């Protein structure tokens, strides 16, 4: 599972949301959904962002630990 870290990347590199929208060729309100919790962009979208920001796709997300239930070991008879 991955977690988008676009907001953190922009802050680390001192890029405003307005500037991000501009390099994508969009109006600022159009990029607002990208920063909402649970937003899951397509790989092609991540590629466009990385190209516009001159970074790697891997800079825009982080692997999140799985918080699912752990399986119990079976007892042998």
Secondary structure, 3 states (H helix, E strand, C coil): CEEECHHHHHHHCCCCHHHHHHHHCCCHHHHHHHHCCCCCCCHHHHHHHHHHHCCCHHHHEEECCCCCCCCCCCCCC
